[in-house]
Amino acid sequence: MSIVLLTGSTGFVGQAILRALVLNGESVICPDRKRPRSDREFVSGIDGDTDWFGLLAGVSCVIHSAARVHVVNETVADPLSEFRKVNVEGTLKLATQAAALGVKRFIFLSSIKVNGETTSAGSPFTSADAPAPLDAYGISKWEAEQGLNALARETDMDVVIIRPVLVYGPGVKANFLGMMNWLNKGFPLPLGALDNRRSLVGLDNLVDLIVLCVDHPAAANQVFLVSDDEDISTTELLERMAHALGKPARLLPVPSWVLQAGASLVGKREVARRLCESLQVDIGKTKSLLDWRPPVALDAALRITAKDFLERRRK
């Protein structure tokens, strides 16, 4: 049995990782969950000044899922500086202290934004592609990756980097939750003519890969992309999500260029780009190197998400 330190255990992804680790028989330390009578310290924030030594004794693996996350409408004056404090300085402080105390493996939950924002038809991102982050969040994740790779070369600690695409599942928030709300209410949406391709990853599939990487020997010092291994258009996603919710999909066939032009006029260009453009990933390396397949098919993962959404609405 491993002793795993998990950051971000109160978050959307972190809560699911914690449940899976416990079911897998791992002993888990959660620095952001204060527990009575614990002899471990409690960490309420993460930056370059955070001291982790009191938590890392005996730990064999760190799963670092905590982060300052991407937001569409940023409000701070210098977003990159704020992202760096948590995502770069905080990550590298934790990793440096982990290596010093003999932690064997550090799993870093990065982002597909390290690769870039969009792909052209038939040219999915791979883990071997040159990184091309465009926003402050993606840049901070890429800088953290570089620091971790340097640390892995200088110490005996393995580093595993996982770059998820859009994650959905029970408890999902932000734009995916908004989409389900609109579909459930039956409002017509002008998204019935989109022929893009998007890779998504269900929460169960992402967590399954993370837990596998805790002790898989082939994962050492690798970068993995992860998805459901089925790419669909935004229109198809809406249709299949509506079906999972038991609702008709009322989609109007508005051309993509009209949507993007209109969105730009009202300051929603970023939202329209996410809806209309493509972002695909090739997970061939992840499957072959780890002998891994996503355990939950896309439609099944959508049904799980829809069931949770509807149950929460009834409470």
Secondary structure by P-SEA (a helix, b strand, c coil): ccbbbbcccccaaaaaaaaaaaaacccccccccccccccbbbbcccccccccccccccccbbbcccccccccccccccaaaaaaacccaaaaaaaaaaaaacccbbbbbcccccccccccccccccccccbbbccaaaaaaaaaaaaaaaaaaaccbbbbbbbbccccccccccaaaaaaaaaaaccccccccccbbbbbbcaaaaaaaaaaaccccccccbbbbbcccccccaaaaaaaaaaaaccccccccccaaaaaaaaaaacaaaaaaaacbbbbbbcccccccccccccccaaaaaaaaaaaaaaaaac
